[in-house]
Amino acid sequence: MSNLAELTLFLFVKGINSTHIDGIHLNDEILVRMPRLNKFTFSITTRVCNRRSNIFLPSNDDIQHSFIERKYQQIGPYADDNTMKIRARCHIYSLPYQFHMFHKVTNSFQGGMFNKVRSVIVTDDICPFEHEFFQIISQSFPFLQTLSIQNDEPQESKKQFDYIHYIFSSCCSQS
């Protein structure tokens, strides 16, 4: 693959007793082996489970900085470590986001503009989804067609369900 000029990669990695993929890991383990790579479009999600020790993910800014140091294009990081500290998820992606799917979104998602995304899967892992989260989702994915929700925890305020239903009925009927 040393002659590869363009690469589009949508990858989900699950590791036990390992670490997440960031700019340093991506460069040192993969991209240095592709010296002719001119265009790299990616969405990489790493899910890590460490049973013996706590996981401490770097901040979104630290992840972004790991790419800037290596002079890569603009990226979007989204690190989500839960309160149990034995599981963590890190999603890194090139911007503008080029894929039609954005999966395993949690309450840590800060938003953005994802015009090409048509399918979103949200999962609450530990914290329930609340009204504000669904506002961020509806604003970030204006052309959303499919929203799948894995909801393990009940909402604190059930009154807001009708409003959330309204947001997504309006949003999805536009596309």
N, C-alpha and C positions, 0 to 999 in steps of 0.2 A: 504494500500500500504506500510505498514511498513516493510513487508518482501521482498520487491522488491530488487533484486540484480543487475539488469541491466535495464536501461531506455534509449530509443532513442526517442527524442522529436524534432519535426519540428513544430514551433508554430509562428503564427502571431497574435499580440495583438494590438488592436486599442483602445485608451483611450482618453476620453475627461476630461480635468482638472485633469489629473493624472500625473504620472511620468514614466520614462523608467525602464526596468528591467536590473539590473546589478548583479554583484556577491553578493553584500550585500542582495539585495531583493530576489534573487534566493535562497540563503542559508537560510535566516531568515523566508521566507514564504513557501518554498517548501521542500528543501533538508533536513532540520532538522527533518522532519516528516518521513524520509526514512533512518533510521540508518544502514540498511544492504546494502545500495546501493554501489556497487563496481565499476560499470562502467556507466558513464553518457555521452551520445553523444547527442549534441543538436545544434539547430539553432533556435534562438529566435529573432524575429524582433518586436520591439515595435514602434508604431506610436502614437505620442501624439499630441493633439490639445488643447491648452489653450487659450480660447478667452478673458479671463479677465486679464491675466498676461503674461509676457514674459517667454519663456523657455530658460534655460541655461543648455545645456548638458555638462557633464564633458568631458574632453579630452579622446582620446583613451587610453592614458597612465593611467589616473585615473580609467577608467573602467577595464583595465587589472589588475591594482593594487588591485581592489576590489575582484578579484578572487584569486590572489596570497596570500593575507592576510588570506584567508580561505583554503589555501593549495590545491586548485583544479588544475587540469591538465592545460596544455597550452591552452589558448583561443585566439580567434581573435575578437577584437572589431572594430566596424565601426560606429561612431556617425556622424550624418548628420543633423546639424541644419541650417535652411535657414535664409535668411536675414530678413524675416518678424518677426521672433522670436515668432510666435504663433503656429508653427508646427515644429515638430522634429521627426527624425527617428533614432533608435539605433538598431544595429544588433550585437548580440553576438553569437559566435559559438565555438564549441570545435575543436581543431586541433589534428591530421590532419582532414580536413573537409571531412565528410563521405556521404554527400548527393549529389544527381544528379542535384539539382536545386539551383540556387542562384538568388533570385528575388529582384526587386526594388533597383538595384544598381544605385547610383547617382554619380555626379562629385566628391563627397568627397571620393570615393573609392580609396584606396592607393595601391591596388594590393596584390599579394601573389601567392601561387601556389595551384591550386585547380584541381587536376588531375581527380577526379571523376565527376566533374560537366559537364553535357551535355547540360543544358538549362539555359540561363541567360536572365533576363528581366531587361533592363535599362530604367530609367525614368529621365527626366531632371528637373522636378519640377519648377525650376526658371532659372538656368544657362544652356545655350545650350552646347551640347556635342561638343568638339573640337577634333582635330587630336590626341593630346597627350592622351586623355581619351581612345580612341579606341586602341592605342598602349598598354596601361596598360591592357585593357580587353583581347586583343589577347595574351599577354604574360602570363596572370594569369590563363586563361582557355584553355590549349593546346588541349583538346579533345572536344571542344565545337561543338555541332551539331545544336542547335537552339538558335538564338539570336533575341529577340523581343525588339523593340525600341519604347518607347513612347516619342516623341519629340515635345514639346510644343513651344520651342524657336528655331529660325533659327540659323545655324552656322554663325560665323563671317566671316569665309573664306570658301566659297563653293568650291574652287579649290581642297580641300583635299578629297572630296567625292570619287573620283576615287581611290586614295591611300587606303582609308578605305575599299572600296569594295574589292580591291586586297588583303589586309591583311586577311579579313575574308573568301574570296574565297580560299586562300591558307590554312588557318588554318582549315577550316571546311572540306576540301577535304582530309585532312590527316587521319581523323578518320573513 
